[in-house]
């Protein structure tokens, strides 16, 4: 990627200084509790270097679905401005995550006969199968978000991962298809466009999170990635290096906060604060005799809340979310093949004792998934599970562009120094033009005087 920076030359005019080429990706994560705009570079070995990040409180989004266009657009603009200021880069196109309870997945199988004279399977054959899958009939109001090949069969040889170059008369493929509501996708597009940006591509959020926290070894041996966000819990199950199942549960950390608010009769922001600071997913781990004081409203006395009672509220709701998660894992048919167990990420992964509770209820090995990145800005909080989806969107964008051979267009954002420099250069040009005009005027004056004319 090339971008330009203003520089001084001997004649005082701006020239373009070409910087080293880099693959720079920009993305926006529209969540229920927060909106994150992020820009970074991705290397060929998959390492991410964050150049800038901005975040704002999410308004107008519920359970991962945009319900208020204006509020969401404003929050996106705020996050983008922060990211551009931190990176000094202005981006026009972004990768955007999509989730929500409207997301569903289905499996399909399709085949074709090889038409080439030597029966060699080519990329065009794979593309034809993919195009056919993108045109399958769906329920009214639905559209396809992703078509993901799982395995191929060449004649009688099944379990083929890369059939290109093989010889056969018949090619058959299994596909995992992710479907979402057209209206939900259109709302996201509209918010991004109103913020002055363009959607490069939409990426299913559990796939993005998986890119950031899972290794190839985990995907091969079998793993369930569970992203506990504010409004939803996203699930992606891998086995033998292939995505086998995806699901979105319409419950997340925000519903736990709501239960605390109602159970303790306090404000939502107070409930969120004590959940983060004092909450635990295991009731038995909370002390019996300790309480937390919550300030009263409008001059009322502070409210004393038992940490034991607080933890019991959290455990009850968290156990319900885990039950939904377990159902999806069992329904996938791969519950007995998860050699790497379950990896939790997202904001919910930071809840105390969540790993122990999930391990107890599922009898699986449970791990906390942190994004694998290197930092280019002084902000250690980016390397937390809560930003797994945001970072995963950068990796997903990189993979998409690597396959297509394209990149997002970016321009160097002007700083105050650049603007001052431009002003100085403009003044230099104007002074130089004035001198030229004075010189020409003098020459013409002499010419007219010689001919007997006056000016």
C-alpha positions in Angstrom: 0.0 0.0 0.0 1.4 3.4 -0.9 0.5 6.6 0.8 1.9 10.1 0.6 3.2 12.7 3.1 3.9 16.4 2.4 7.6 17.3 2.3 9.6 20.5 1.6 11.8 20.8 -1.4 14.3 23.5 -2.5 11.7 25.4 -4.5 9.2 25.3 -1.6 6.6 23.1 -3.5 5.1 19.9 -2.2 6.2 16.6 -3.7 5.0 13.1 -2.9 7.3 10.9 -0.9 6.5 7.2 -1.5 6.5 5.2 1.7 7.1 1.4 1.8 4.2 -0.7 0.7 2.1 -2.3 3.4 -1.1 -4.2 3.6 -3.3 -1.9 5.7 -6.8 -3.0 6.8 -9.6 -1.0 8.4 -12.6 -2.5 10.2 -15.6 -1.6 12.3 -17.1 -3.9 15.0 -20.7 -2.8 15.7 -21.6 -4.4 19.1 -24.4 -4.1 21.5 -22.4 -2.3 24.2 -19.6 -0.7 22.2 -18.5 0.2 18.6 -14.9 -0.2 17.7 -13.1 1.3 14.7 -9.7 -0.2 14.2 -6.9 0.1 11.6 -3.7 -1.9 11.4 -1.2 -3.8 9.2 -1.2 -7.6 8.7 1.9 -9.4 7.7 2.1 -12.6 5.7 2.6 -14.7 8.8 -0.7 -13.4 10.2 0.7 -11.0 12.7 -1.4 -7.9 13.4 0.1 -4.5 14.2 -2.5 -2.0 15.5 -1.9 1.5 14.1 -5.0 3.1 15.6 -8.2 2.3 17.4 -11.3 4.2 18.5 -14.3 3.1 20.5 -17.6 4.6 21.5 -20.6 3.6 23.5 -23.0 1.7 21.3 -26.5 3.3 21.1 -29.2 2.1 18.8 -28.0 -1.6 18.8 -29.8 -4.4 20.5 -28.6 -8.1 20.5 -26.3 -7.3 17.6 -29.0 -5.7 15.5 -29.2 -2.0 14.5 -32.5 -0.5 15.6 -31.7 3.2 15.5 -29.8 4.4 12.4 -29.0 7.9 13.6 -27.6 6.9 17.0 -25.5 4.1 15.5 -24.2 6.4 12.8 -23.1 9.0 15.3 -21.3 6.3 17.4 -19.5 5.0 14.3 -18.3 8.5 13.4 -17.0 9.1 16.9 -15.0 5.8 16.9 -13.7 6.4 13.4 -12.5 9.9 14.3 -10.5 8.5 17.2 -9.0 5.8 15.1 -7.9 8.2 12.4 -6.4 10.6 14.9 -4.4 7.8 16.5 -3.1 6.4 13.2 -2.9 9.7 11.2 -4.5 7.7 8.4 -7.9 8.4 6.8 -9.8 5.3 5.6 -12.7 5.1 3.2 -13.5 1.4 3.0 -14.0 -1.0 6.0 -14.7 -4.6 6.8 -17.7 -4.8 9.1 -18.8 -7.6 11.4 -22.4 -9.0 11.4 -24.1 -11.1 14.1 -27.4 -11.1 15.9 -30.1 -13.6 16.6 -31.3 -13.5 13.0 -28.1 -15.4 11.9 -28.6 -19.1 11.1 -26.6 -21.7 9.3 -27.4 -24.6 7.0 -25.6 -27.4 5.2 -25.8 -28.2 1.5 -24.3 -30.6 -1.0 -23.7 -29.9 -4.7 -21.9 -31.6 -7.6 -20.8 -31.1 -11.2 -19.2 -33.0 -14.0 -15.8 -31.9 -15.2 -15.9 -30.7 -18.7 -12.2 -30.3 -19.6 -10.8 -32.8 -22.1 -8.3 -34.3 -19.7 -10.7 -34.2 -16.7 -8.4 -32.0 -14.6 -10.2 -30.1 -11.9 -9.5 -26.3 -12.1 -10.3 -23.3 -10.0 -13.1 -22.5 -12.4 -14.8 -25.7 -11.4 -14.7 -24.7 -7.7 -16.0 -21.2 -8.5 -18.9 -22.7 -10.4 -19.9 -24.8 -7.4 -19.6 -21.7 -5.1 -21.7 -19.6 -7.5 -24.4 -22.2 -7.6 -24.5 -22.2 -3.8 -24.8 -18.4 -3.7 -27.9 -18.7 -5.8 -29.9 -21.3 -3.9 -33.5 -20.6 -2.9 -33.9 -19.1 0.6 -36.8 -18.0 2.8 -38.3 -14.6 2.1 -36.2 -11.8 3.6 -33.0 -13.9 4.0 -29.7 -13.6 2.2 -26.5 -15.5 2.1 -23.6 -14.0 4.0 -20.9 -16.8 3.7 -20.6 -20.0 1.6 -17.8 -22.1 3.2 -16.6 -25.3 1.5 -16.0 -28.1 4.0 -14.8 -31.1 2.0 -14.8 -32.4 -1.6 -15.4 -35.8 -3.2 -13.6 -36.5 -6.5 -15.3 -39.5 -8.1 -15.2 -42.0 -5.2 -12.4 -40.3 -3.3 -14.0 -38.5 -0.3 -12.6 -36.1 2.3 -10.5 -34.1 -0.2 -9.6 -30.6 1.0 -7.9 -29.2 -2.1 -9.2 -30.9 -5.3 -7.5 -28.4 -7.7 -5.1 -30.4 -10.0 -6.7 -33.7 -9.3 -8.3 -35.8 -12.2 -11.8 -37.0 -12.1 -15.1 -36.9 -13.9 -17.3 -35.8 -11.1 -16.7 -33.2 -8.3 -18.9 -33.0 -5.3 -18.7 -30.7 -2.3 -20.2 -30.1 1.1 -20.9 -26.5 2.1 -21.6 -24.6 5.3 -23.9 -21.7 4.4 -24.4 -18.8 6.8 -27.7 -16.9 6.3 -29.0 -13.6 7.7 -31.9 -11.2 7.3 -31.6 -8.8 4.4 -33.0 -5.9 6.5 -30.3 -6.3 9.2 -27.5 -6.2 6.7 -29.1 -3.2 4.9 -29.2 -1.3 8.3 -25.5 -1.9 8.8 -24.7 -0.7 5.2 -26.8 2.4 5.7 -25.1 3.3 9.0 -21.6 2.9 7.5 -22.5 4.9 4.4 -24.0 7.7 6.5 -20.7 7.8 8.4 -19.0 8.6 5.1 -17.5 5.1 4.6 -18.1 2.2 2.3 -18.5 -1.5 3.3 -15.7 -3.5 1.7 -17.2 -6.8 2.9 -19.3 -8.2 5.7 -17.8 -10.9 8.0 -19.7 -13.1 10.4 -18.4 -12.1 13.8 -17.7 -15.7 15.2 -15.5 -16.3 12.2 -13.6 -13.1 12.8 -13.1 -13.9 16.5 -11.9 -17.4 15.6 -9.2 -15.8 13.3 -7.9 -13.8 16.2 -7.8 -16.4 19.0 -7.6 -19.9 17.5 -4.5 -21.6 16.2 -4.4 -24.0 13.3 -3.6 -26.8 15.7 -6.7 -26.1 17.7 -8.9 -26.1 14.6 -7.4 -29.4 13.4 -7.8 -31.3 16.7 -11.3 -29.8 17.3 -12.4 -26.7 19.2 -15.5 -24.7 20.0 -14.9 -21.0 20.0 -17.5 -19.2 22.2 -17.5 -15.3 22.0 -19.6 -13.9 24.9 -20.4 -10.4 23.8 -22.7 -7.8 25.2 -25.9 -8.8 23.4 -25.2 -12.2 21.9 -23.0 -15.3 22.4 -21.4 -16.4 19.1 -20.3 -20.0 18.5 -17.9 -21.4 15.9 -16.9 -25.1 15.9 -13.9 -26.4 14.0 -12.7 -29.9 13.3 -10.0 -31.2 11.0 -9.2 -27.6 10.1 -12.7 -27.0 8.8 -15.5 -24.9 10.1 -18.3 -27.3 11.0 -20.9 -25.3 12.8 -21.9 -21.7 13.6 -24.6 -20.3 15.8 -25.6 -17.1 17.6 -27.4 -17.2 21.0 -29.5 -14.1 21.7 -28.0 -13.7 25.2 -24.8 -12.1 26.4 -23.3 -10.1 29.2 -25.9 -7.3 29.0 -28.7 -9.6 30.1 -26.6 -10.5 33.2 -26.3 -6.8 34.0 -30.1 -6.4 33.5 -30.7 -9.2 36.0 -28.5 -7.5 38.6 -30.2 -4.2 38.0 -33.7 -5.7 38.6 -32.6 -8.1 41.4 -30.8 -5.4 43.3 -33.0 -2.4 42.3 -30.2 -0.3 41.2 -29.3 1.7 38.0 -28.0 -0.1 34.9 -24.6 1.6 35.0 -24.2 0.6 38.7 -25.1 -3.0 37.9 -22.5 -3.1 35.2 -19.9 -1.7 37.5 -20.4 -4.1 40.4 -20.6 -7.0 37.9 -17.2 -6.2 36.5 -15.5 -5.3 39.8 -17.1 -7.8 42.3 -19.0 -10.4 40.2 -18.1 -14.0 39.9 -19.7 -16.8 37.9 -19.5 -19.2 40.9 -21.8 -18.6 43.8 -19.8 -20.8 46.1 -16.6 -18.7 45.4 -18.2 -15.5 46.8 -17.6 -14.6 50.5 -20.6 -15.0 52.7 -20.1 -11.9 54.9 -19.0 -9.3 52.4 -21.2 -6.5 50.9 -20.7 -3.8 48.4 -22.2 -0.3 48.9 -24.0 1.2 45.9 -24.7 5.0 46.1 -28.3 5.9 46.5 -30.1 8.2 44.0 -31.5 11.6 44.7 -30.1 11.8 48.2 -31.2 8.4 49.3 -29.2 6.2 51.6 -26.6 3.9 49.9 -27.8 0.3 49.1 -25.8 -2.6 50.6 -25.7 -5.6 48.3 -24.3 -9.0 49.4 -21.6 -10.4 47.2 -23.0 -13.8 47.7 -26.4 -12.7 46.4 -24.7 -10.9 43.5 -22.8 -14.0 42.5 -25.9 -16.2 42.6 -27.7 -13.8 40.2 -24.7 -14.0 37.8 -24.3 -17.8 38.1 -28.0 -18.4 37.4 -28.0 -16.5 34.1 -24.5 -17.7 33.1 -25.6 -21.3 33.6 -28.5 -20.6 31.2 -26.2 -19.2 28.5 -24.0 -22.3 28.9 -27.0 -24.6 28.5 -27.8 -22.9 25.2 -24.2 -23.2 24.2 -24.1 -26.9 25.1 -27.2 -27.6 23.0 -25.5 -26.0 20.0 -22.4 -28.0 20.5 -24.3 -31.2 20.9 -26.5 -30.3 17.9 -23.4 -29.9 15.7 -22.4 -33.5 16.1 -18.9 -32.7 17.1 -19.2 -32.6 20.9 -17.1 -35.8 21.2 -14.4 -34.5 18.8 -13.3 -31.3 20.6 -9.7 -32.3 21.4 -8.9 -28.7 22.3 -12.2 -28.2 24.3 -13.8 -24.8 24.4 -12.1 -21.4 24.0 -14.0 -18.5 25.5 -13.4 -14.9 24.3 -15.3 -11.6 24.3 -16.1 -9.4 27.2 -17.8 -12.2 29.1 -14.5 -14.2 29.2 -13.3 -11.6 31.7 -15.9 -12.6 34.3 -14.3 -14.3 37.3 -14.5 -18.1 37.5 -16.3 -18.3 34.2 -13.8 -20.9 33.0 -14.4 -23.1 36.1 -18.2 -22.9 35.7 -18.2 -23.7 32.0 -15.8 -26.6 32.5 -17.9 -28.0 35.3 -21.2 -27.8 33.3 -19.8 -29.1 30.0 -17.0 -31.6 31.2 -14.8 -29.9 28.6 -11.3 -28.3 28.9 -12.0 -24.6 28.8 -9.4 -21.9 27.9 -9.6 -18.1 27.7 -8.8 -16.8 24.2 -6.7 -13.7 23.9 -6.0 -12.1 20.5 -2.5 -12.8 19.1 -1.1 -9.3 18.1 1.9 -7.0 18.4 1.2 -3.5 19.5 2.3 -0.3 17.7 0.4 2.1 20.0 0.7 2.6 23.7 -2.6 0.9 24.7 -2.3 -2.5 26.3 -6.0 -2.8 26.7 -6.3 -3.8 23.0 -4.8 -7.2 23.8 -7.9 -8.4 25.7 -10.7 -10.8 24.8 -13.1 -8.0 24.5 -11.4 -6.9 21.2 -11.1 -10.3 19.7 -13.8 -9.6 17.1 -12.3 -6.3 16.1 -8.8 -7.7 15.6 -10.3 -10.8 13.8 -12.0 -8.5 11.3 -8.5 -7.2 10.3 -7.3 -10.7 9.8 -10.4 -11.6 7.9 -10.0 -8.6 5.7 -6.4 -9.5 5.0 -7.4 -13.0 3.9 -10.1 -11.7 1.6 -7.7 -9.2 0.0 -4.9 -11.7 -0.2 -7.2 -14.0 -2.3 -8.4 -11.1 -4.5 -5.1 -9.3 -4.7 -6.6 -6.0 -3.7 -6.2 -3.5 -0.9 -8.2 -0.7 0.8 -7.4 2.8 -0.5 -6.0 5.0 2.3 -4.6 8.5 2.4 -2.3 10.2 4.8 -4.3 12.3 7.2 -3.0 15.8 7.5 -1.6 17.0 10.8 -1.5 20.5 12.1 2.2 20.7 11.0 1.2 19.6 7.5 -1.5 22.4 7.3 1.0 25.0 8.5 3.5 23.8 5.9 0.8 24.0 3.2 0.1 27.6 4.3 3.8 28.5 4.1 4.1 27.0 0.6 1.1 28.8 -0.6 2.5 32.1 0.7 5.8 31.4 -1.1 4.0 30.7 -4.3 1.9 33.9 -4.0 5.0 36.0 -3.3 6.8 34.4 -6.3 3.8 35.1 -8.5 3.7 38.8 -7.4 7.4 39.2 -8.3 6.8 37.8 -11.8 3.8 40.1 -12.3 5.9 43.1 -11.2 8.7 42.1 -13.6 6.3 41.7 -16.6 4.5 45.0 -15.7 7.9 46.8 -15.8 8.9 45.3 -19.1 5.6 46.2 -20.7 5.8 49.7 -19.2 9.2 50.2 -20.9 7.9 48.8 -24.1 4.9 51.2 -24.2 7.1 54.2 -23.2 9.4 53.5 -26.2 6.4 53.5 -28.5 4.9 56.7 -27.1 2.2 55.1 -25.1 1.4 55.7 -21.4 -0.1 53.5 -18.9 
